[in-house]
Amino acid sequence: MINRIFESNLKSYIKNNREYKAASKTAHDDLNRIGISTIRPEIGKLYLFEYETPDEDVYDMLPLSLIIDVKPETGNLVGLNFHYLPRLEREFIFNRILNSYYAIVYPYLKGNLIKKATEQHSIKPMNYSMFKEGFKKINFEYAIKQYKLERIAEMKCIGYEHWYIANCHNENYFHGSTLAKIHEFFTRYIKK
């Protein structure tokens, strides 16, 4: 049921933008407009934020990350950054997560619970071990990234009802590389 809602919204969004590439450009503006600003990330929620670090040669300056761990003792958060995954893998993971947490997500997708993204229930429990078990077919570890909270700016929480838009967000905001090279590396060396 959730897969049908997600797929239907995704197809309509792409169709309304005439093609996937145009939908990707529109998605950036839409996510910034509908995302709810926050400074308190929660495990199990999706965020788009600005990031800069002198510690890495290649990194995403605008990660789209599902948070799987917050480490206050080190000032880090760990997230699955969907920008590191090609379109089909990203779509598969979005669908799988939404389906796995049906009871939490469905009321938001159907419009029964209209709440700001920051007020929605987070999809818990969520952690690295669960991802590893649930996504054996995809080597998602490539997309697991750690971020220093002090280097994050303009964090926006994206509600479940807008994850289909997030799935389209596929613009190049990589420092030291390009999105095409990041996806090529995944396809050539990571995916088995």
N, C-alpha and C positions, 0 to 999 in steps of 0.2 A: 504494500500500500504506500509506504513512504517512498519507495523507489519510484513509483509511478508519479507521485507528486513532484519529487525532485526532478525527474527526467522531463516531465511536462513543463515545469517552470524553466528549466535549462533550455529546452528546445524553443520555447516561446521567446525567451530572452535573446537567443542567438538569431532567431528568425526576425524579431523586431529590429535587430541591428544589422540585418541583411547577411551577416557572415560572422564566423567565430572571431576573426581578427578585429573587426569593428566592435564586437561585443566585449572583447578584452579591453579595448581603449575606454569604452563607456563604463565598464565595471570599475575602473579606477575612480572615476568621479562619483559613481553611484555609491561605492563603499565608503568613500570619505563623507558623503552627504548623509547616508543612513546609519553609519557606524556611530556608536555612542562613546564619547571620550571617557577615558578612565585612567587612573594611575594605579589601580589595584587589580592586577591580572589574577584570574582564577583558573585552577586546573579544570580541564574539560570544556573550555570555551575557546572560540576562535577570535584572533586579533590580527589587525593590520597595524603596523607601527613603523616609524622611522628608526634606523639603526646605523650607527657609525662606530668603527673600531680601528685603532691603529695596529691591533694585534694580529690581524689576518690580511693576507694578500688578496684573497677572493672572499667576498661575502655579499649577501643580499642587503641592500640599503633600505628595502621596504618589505620586510618579511610578512608573510601571511601564515601565521602559525597557530596550530591547535596546541594549547599548553598542556603538557603532560606532567610537569613537575615545577614547583617553585621552591627554591633553596634560599630561604632568608639568611641563613648563616654565612653563605658565600656571596649573597646578592645576585644570584643567577636565576634565570628561568630556562626551562628546557621545553622545546616545542617541536612539533612536526611541521616544518616549513614546506607548504605545498608548492612553492615556486621551484623547488628542486626536482619535482616530479613532472614528467610529461602529462599531457592532458588526460589520456585514458587511465593511467595509474591514479591520477588525482581524482578523477570521477569515480573510479572503483572504490577508493578509500572513503570519499565523502558518502557514497551510497551505503557502504558497509557500516560505517559509524552511525549514520542516521537510522539504519535498520536495526542495529544492535541495541540502540537506546530508544526504541520505539515509544515506550511508555512516557518517557520524559519529553521527547521531541514532537510527537504527533500533535498534541494540542496546540503547539505554536505554529506548526505548518498549516493546520486546518483553520487557524484564525480564532479558535476557541479561547485562547489565552493571548491577548495582545498586551505585551509588556516590552519595556525597553530591554535591549539585549543584556544589559548589566543586571537586570532583575530576573532574567530567566534562570531556571534551575540549571546547574551545570551537569554535564554528563559524567557522573562519577559512579563507581570508581574508575579511574583512568590512570594508567601508568605504562611505563616502557614494556614491562613483562606482558601486559595484555595486548599491546600492539604486536609484539614479537609473535605471540601465539596466534593472533587473529589475521596477520598478514604475511604468512609464510611464503606465499607466492610472489610477493613483491619485496625486494630488498629495500625496505623503507628506511633502514638505518642511515642511508645516504642523506635523507632529508631531516634527520634529527639534529637539531642545532641548539647550542647553548648561548644565551644572551645575558650580558651584564645589565641589570636593571638601570644602573646609572647612565647607560649609553642609549637608553630607549627614550624616544620622544613621540608625541602625537599618537598615543595608543588609542585605537578604536576597537570596541567590541562589536562583533558581527553576530546578529541574532540568527537562530536556526532557519527562520523563514527566508533568509537572504543568502544561505550557503550556496545556492545555485549561482548567484552572482559572483561569489568568491571563487567558485570553480572556474569561471571565465577569466578571472584576473590573472593575466599571463604576460605582463609587460616586463621589459628588461630594466631592472633596477639593480643590476649586479655591478659591484666595484671589482675591477681586476679581471673580469670575464664578461661573457654575454649569456643570455638565457639560452640561446641556441647551443652554445658549447656545454653549458651545464646539462641540458637535456640529452645532448649527444653522448656525453660521458656516461650518463645513467643508462642510456640505451645500449651503448657499446660494451661497457665494462661492468655495470652493476646488475642490470636485469639478466636473469638466467632463464 
